[in-house]
Each structure stands twice: as C-alpha cells, then as structure tokens.
Amino acid sequence: MSFSGGHGAAPPAAVRTGTGDAADRACMSVCFEPPVAETAEEWEYTGPNRGSYEKIETYQYVGPGRGSVEKVATTTYTGWRCRQACILLSCLIMVGLIAFLVWLLLRQQPAYEERDYTFTSVPFDCDAGFSNWQHGWSEMKQNYCCSTAQKGCHDDAQACVLWGDPHIKTFDKSRLVFYSAGDFWLVKTPTIQIQGRFQATDWTRNNDKTDYSSMTSIIVGGPFLGHKIEVQSMLGKIYCDGNEILPNFGDAYCGAGHVVYDSQGALVDQAMAFLPHKVVHLYLPGQVSMQVNRWPNFVNAKIVMSKREGQDGVCGNFNGVQSDDMGKELHDRFGQGVPQGELMFSNPIPLLIPQAMPSQKRCGGDRRKRAEAICAHESTEAGWSYAECLGDVCDADTGDQPSYQAQDMKDFFTHH
C-alpha cells in the first residue's frame, strides 16, 4: 500500500530531529567530529482529515487537512568520528609513554658491563713501554702493573695488606691483629671509602676454639668511584651496587671501576696456596687498586694507593709514622666499628670484642711471657682487648711468616 497526494505538488516534508545532551556533545566535539545525520522518511498516522495524504494502493497527496496520515522526517546518527588532530595527539602520547617505560627499564639495569672469558694471558705487558709509563700508559695499565709488578706506581704508593684472622700490615708498615668482629673502616678519606666486615667463622669457633674474626667481605665506594663494589668470600658473591656480577671468571665494569675475576696474581698469604685460587682484581680511578683472594669462608686483601689528604682507617693514616698506627692506637680510633650513618654494607652486624686468649701455638713460650709483661701495663681502652694486645705483641715477633690460621687449615685439609 502507498500514499498519494492530490491537488498539486507535495509541499516540503516536515523534519523532526532527535536532541541529545548539549553539554556532552560539546565536550566530545573537542576530539571527535559530531555524528553525521542521515534522514529517512516514514509514514505517521494523524487521524481523519488531519494529514496531507490518504492511504490507498500508494500514498497520495490530498492537500493539507484532508488526509489521515502525514509525512515526517526522522534523523539517525552514524556515530562519532575522531578528528585528525586528536589522532595525532594520541599517537604522540603513546610514543611518550613508551619512551618513559623504556627509560624506567634502563634505570633498573645495573651500572656494569660484564664479559665472561677464560684467561690465557695477563691483561697487560708491564715491561712494554715502561720507560715512558707516566705518559704512555693508561690509568688502567698503571693500576694493574703497580698492583701486580710494582711498576708504574706513583712515588708514594704503598700497600695495606690484610690476611688470616686478620693480621694487618698498614701503609706505614706497622703490624697488628684485629680480632674484633664488626664492620670497620679500612680506608677513610673524603673521596675514597673502603670498609671491611670481620666475623668469627665456623673454622675459628670449631677448630681454633677462639672467638677471633676473619675478614669475610670488603666493600669500596665513595665519590671517586660513584658506585659500590663488594667482594665476599666463596660463601657469598661479588656485587656492583647490590647487583651480582661475575659468578664465574671474567671481567666487568662497575662505573669507572674495572673488576677482573681470575686465578692469577700473587697470594697475600702463601700458606693458602694449597687451595684453588679465586682472585678478584679491582682497577679503580686515581690509581687505586685492590686484590682480593676469595677463600671458602674468608677473604684476604691488598690495597695499593698513594696517600690522600685526611686519610685514616685500620690501614693507618699513611703519614710515614708507624708509632701512631699500632694496635692500641688503631683500636682507639676505629675499634667501635663504622657508625650506622657511614655504613656502606647493606645491613650492620653487631660489634663483638674477643675474650678468648691466644693459644700457645699462636703465642707461647718466651713470646707469651713478653706479651703478658707488656699488656699487663697497657690500658685496655674501649674497642681493644687484652687478647688483642697479646696477639699484637706476638704477631710483631712472627715477621712475614704465614698466618697460623692458614697453616692450621692446610694441616686439616692435608689430613682429611
């Protein structure tokens, strides 16, 4: 059926447009083009003599007020379309977000570069170019050759050596023992900071029957490096800024510090030669170098550097005077451990002053009598014990012979 009109041409159809919330459309129009209007005509019943068309076989126009239906227009919308400017803005926002996420991931990466390899030769030939080392050698080669071959060293470069439980030879070549357990300053300057962690081990408790400590970890940092490198015994790991590096032999960079892990280098304590050699070499800015020998439950260390302004620590004040770097003086200055606010280790350990007396093997016979006579008149200041006084006096009489701890360990492993 259709509708037809009469009495001339049909007038323009009335248009009815749906309305929405004006505020919502105004907001959406910032980034979206408004919906496209599509108009379609439909028939609507108006009642007798109220429309312009009459329903017959088709709709026929019969004139205003003569028909029963009316022709009206309805509008539908095809949806919002995004403006090109907003598409571009969205792309820029996505690119910025991706760049930000990449930056976050890169920030979380450790500040080191690591390579694994097997050593077939030494890193540097310390004879090549030695006649012009001041101008021809890189700082890294100077550090390496000064540490390993005593070539290319600054005139005032000296070594501090720590081994055993632990025996210490300072930069000024005084000798002492440091049986106390805790975290202690080894080298303290405004820019160079080195700390050692001393702990009683199962070996000293169960076999040596003492409460004397050994160095179980050493950490270096400060403004000269800008990062922290920690080397623990074989019970632990090697870290750059708290991230493990070098689980196997190889080398890595922690900031400007070059860390080499191999089996090369002279031992700090020759009595430990019977065990596999695990040696960490640190070549640091300012011609500072360190060698750390990792053993099953402790470490030995050698620190090579030139003296710095304001330097002090268990390794001595490096002023060329031995008498102010003896056991009592260094215990007085540093025997209370590292203050919490200066600690570089991730967590502190308690300070323990030893109580056990040295064994007759460590300090017996005439050496023991001499030590007791000296220590009986020494005041045991805070941080220094009678046991350490005995150990200091006896250790001074042993010259450069290996530590008793190393000899005991060698005997144990030889017979088991």
Disulfide bonds with the S-S distance in Angstrom:
Cys31-Cys86 2.35
Cys126-Cys145 2.14
Cys146-Cys153 2.07
Cys160-Cys315 2.01
Cys240-Cys254 2.10
Cys363-Cys394 1.60
Cys375-Cys389 1.97
